[in-house]
Amino acid sequence: MRWSHADRGLRYRVVYPVPGMARRSVAVPNAKLAVFMDGCFWQGWPEHDTQPRANSDWWAAKLQRNKCNMRRPTT
């Protein structure tokens, strides 16, 4: 998705902060466009459960925080 933005000459930002909301995955501030992309891994869905072996305690805490953040609206 990022490459398609760059190919069109759009200046974009990655992991863009939005006050009072979750960070957006990709944003084009001049066009007032922000995209939030979810993924099974980041949300910790059990059907796609893959636990990283390296630094597993940190990842378990990170995925748990992500699950808590899912309860907040993303629009």
Contacts in CASP RR format, 6 or more apart in sequence:
PFRMAT RR
TARGET T0000
AUTHOR 0000-0000-0000
METHOD contacts of the structure
MODEL  1
MRWSHADRGLRYRVVYPVPGMARRSVAVPNAKLAVFMDGCFWQGWPEHDT
QPRANSDWWAAKLQRNKCNMRRPTT
1 26 0 8 1.000
1 35 0 8 1.000
1 37 0 8 1.000
2 12 0 8 1.000
2 14 0 8 1.000
2 26 0 8 1.000
5 12 0 8 1.000
5 26 0 8 1.000
5 28 0 8 1.000
6 12 0 8 1.000
10 28 0 8 1.000
10 31 0 8 1.000
11 28 0 8 1.000
11 29 0 8 1.000
11 30 0 8 1.000
12 26 0 8 1.000
12 27 0 8 1.000
12 28 0 8 1.000
13 26 0 8 1.000
13 27 0 8 1.000
13 28 0 8 1.000
13 29 0 8 1.000
14 25 0 8 1.000
14 26 0 8 1.000
15 23 0 8 1.000
15 24 0 8 1.000
15 25 0 8 1.000
16 23 0 8 1.000
16 24 0 8 1.000
16 25 0 8 1.000
16 26 0 8 1.000
16 27 0 8 1.000
16 29 0 8 1.000
16 34 0 8 1.000
17 23 0 8 1.000
18 24 0 8 1.000
18 27 0 8 1.000
18 34 0 8 1.000
21 72 0 8 1.000
21 73 0 8 1.000
21 74 0 8 1.000
22 36 0 8 1.000
22 69 0 8 1.000
22 72 0 8 1.000
22 74 0 8 1.000
24 34 0 8 1.000
24 35 0 8 1.000
24 36 0 8 1.000
25 35 0 8 1.000
25 36 0 8 1.000
25 37 0 8 1.000
26 34 0 8 1.000
26 35 0 8 1.000
26 37 0 8 1.000
27 33 0 8 1.000
27 34 0 8 1.000
27 35 0 8 1.000
28 34 0 8 1.000
36 74 0 8 1.000
38 74 0 8 1.000
40 47 0 8 1.000
40 48 0 8 1.000
41 48 0 8 1.000
41 50 0 8 1.000
42 63 0 8 1.000
42 66 0 8 1.000
43 63 0 8 1.000
43 66 0 8 1.000
43 67 0 8 1.000
43 70 0 8 1.000
44 63 0 8 1.000
44 66 0 8 1.000
44 67 0 8 1.000
51 59 0 8 1.000
51 60 0 8 1.000
52 59 0 8 1.000
END
